[in-house]
Structures are given as C-alpha cells and as structure tokens.
Amino acid sequence: MSDVFRFDIAATDGAARTGAISMPRGTVRTPAFMPVGTAGTVKAMYLDQVRDLGADIILGNTYHLMLRPGAERVARLGGLHDLIRWPHPILTDSGGFQVMSLSGLRKLDEQGVTFQSHVDGSRHHMSPERSIEIQGLLGSDIQMQLDECVALPAKRSEVERAMDMSVRWAERCKTAFGDQPGKAMFGIVQGGDQPDLRVKSAEALKALDLKGYAVGGLAVGEPQDVMLAMLETTCPVLPSEKPRYLMGVGTPDDIIKSVARGIDMFDCVMPTRAGRHGLAFTRRGRINLRNARHAEDTRPLDEESACPASRDYSRAYLHHLVRANEALGGMLLTWNNLAYYQDLMRGIRQAIAEGRFADFMAETQDEWARGDI
Ligand SMILES: CNc1nc2cc3c(=O)[nH]c(N)nc3c(CCO)c2[nH]1
C-alpha cells in the first residue's frame, strides 16, 4: 500500500466540494459522514454492515480506548484495525473533549489534562505528546491534536485562553507526530463564537502547514445560526486544498448546510444514539417509534430504501421492539439511521459533482418539511 495521504477535490458547487482523501488503508469519499465507534465498536452494528452502507472511515476515541482496553494493550494485539476487524481508515479524536465531558476530577493546564477515569476512578495525565503517542499505538490513520473545547456560552477571555493554548498544543502535537507517511495529524480550530478568535486560530494553524483541519468548539449548545456563522468565518481562512472536518455535527440539516459552507467531513453520535432510543431518521424527517400511533402501522420506514431495516420491517414491529426494550429495536433503528446518513452523503456528493447542490438542498429540505408520512 502506498504511503501517501492526499486530498483531491473532484468538483465544487459554490463553497461545497466533493472529492476523496486517499490513504494507504483506503479512500474516503467526501463529503463524508464518519460513524462513531467510540470504544472500538459502532454500537449495535457489525462493522461489515457499516461498511456495506457506504462508510469509508469510522471514528475511535483516545479517551475511551486508553482507559479500556489500554493503548499499549491494543498495540500488543496488533492495533485497532486488526482488533476490531476494520481494515479501512480510522480517525481518532484526541481525548480532550471526552475528558471534559466524561471524566471526574479533571484539571487542565499548559502541560495537559489530568483526570479520573469514569471507568474505575484511576487517575491519568494526558499531555499533547501522550495523546499523539496513544493514537499512534492504536494505529490511527488520522490523528487529532489535543485541544481544549469550551462549552458555549462562555466569557470571551475563557474562549481566548483556550484557543491560544490549543494552538500551542497543535505545535507540540505536530512535533510529536513527526513524519508518518500515509497518515495525518489534523489541527483543530477553536475560538468559540468569536469571529476574530476563529480567524486568529485558523491563521495560526494554517501556518503549521498541517494535512487537514477540523473546526472544533461547535455543536456545544450554540444555536445553528451561530455555528453556521462561525463556518462562514473560518472556512475561507483555511487552505482550500486541505480537508475540513466539522467535529460532532450533526443533524441532516446541520450537515447539508455545513457542506454548503465548505465542510468535507462530519462525525456525530446522533444516528447511532437516537437509534438506540427509538428514533428513526427518514427522508421525511424523524419518527419516534415509541409513539402509540405506530402500533398497527404495517408500513416500513422507507419502502424505497436498499437497507433491510428500513424496507422489510413494519413500524408496528419496530414500535413493539422499542416499547419492549428489545435489543433488536436499537439494532434495526441504528441500521436504518446509518443507512439514511450514508444515503444523504451519497446524494450530496452526486449533487455537487453534477452542479445541482442548491436544488438538492431545497428538495431535501422540502421532503423533511413534508413531515412524517
Ligand atoms: C457533539 N458535539 C461535539 N462538539 C465537539 C467539539 C470537539 C472539539 O472542539 N475538539 C475535539 N477534540 N472533539 C470535539 C468533539 C468530539 C468529536 O465528535 C465534539 N463533539
């Protein structure tokens, strides 16, 4: 396998781009949605199914995997790809976001984050260097810098402090990552809802000449229009020939509007988490299968879908499974939701390639607006 990491843009339509990221373990068609495989599994799915739905890459988490089974143990077992039997690209988040949202007793300073494991209470310290070392032990193809994501709303001084430190951590992560042909370390733009801080962060990371750039610090409680405004501020500053990854986003509407502003990659727990809670994403919007109105509805979620979970099972049966809290309910709805997300990404890529993305956006939003069938 060649040791090249490269991003080729095949077509653009306004600020939207479609193309492919080529890596030794495979090619990622963009815009891409990355199913979240937090602890080495996309919950309630077999990874063969995930692949068959069209996913080219999945996301893993440094925080979860360093705590259990442990980064050195994963390395001794041959790395994450062999362990979970996913030979395609894996992107790993650096752990900072998860530490701040999951762990106890955490302290963050220039050296890194110190925290207590939510698994067994053990204490850990993670520096930017250690985060990159862990991602290397896991065998990650795209490694994220360690950063500090500030929840919004936040004081400007807090946002600025975290943004400046994240830039310094990006420099340390670049040094720690070194030169790994075929792999990439992405910087993460911070700056909260402050346009000038977003520009400062993007300019500083651009100067590091990294292989890709994430837009972080969003999908943390701000309204969608604030998120989109930050993309309009940030994307034009980032190098157009490098991939742009919007972290933690989002709903289908978030995704389509973010693609229109220049984003190439997404990850979000929504399709998988919502599936486990009885929610189905469809071309006509969201359906809560717990609702009694589905109890005798013999229609499938979407008879036009290629996914068996969407096409072959009645809403009545899905309603029963959800109400009975049966594992199969979460499995089928997760399968349906990931199928819908990958179908949406495929439609987005085709529309951009054919220069009809604006029409595609309008048609898709009209279908959602028509509401539940
Ligand atoms: C659900 N919303 C969300 N916003 C995020 C923002 C960040 C961020 O700013 N930095 C890092 N490292 N990860 C982030 C993640 C986890 C990945 O999905 C986020 N997830």
The ligand as an ORCA input file, in Angstrom:
! r2SCAN-3c Opt
* xyz 0 1
  C     -21.312     16.702     19.812
  N     -20.606     17.939     19.641
  C     -19.273     17.974     19.586
  N     -18.582     19.135     19.514
  C     -17.277     18.792     19.539
  C     -16.125     19.602     19.560
  C     -14.881     18.977     19.664
  C     -13.666     19.767     19.766
  O     -13.674     21.008     19.760
  N     -12.494     19.104     19.911
  C     -12.428     17.737     19.925
  N     -11.214     17.176     20.052
  N     -13.521     16.965     19.809
  C     -14.766     17.559     19.710
  C     -15.932     16.748     19.665
  C     -15.840     15.236     19.735
  C     -15.736     14.642     18.357
  O     -17.002     14.419     17.866
  C     -17.173     17.388     19.604
  N     -18.451     16.894     19.608
*
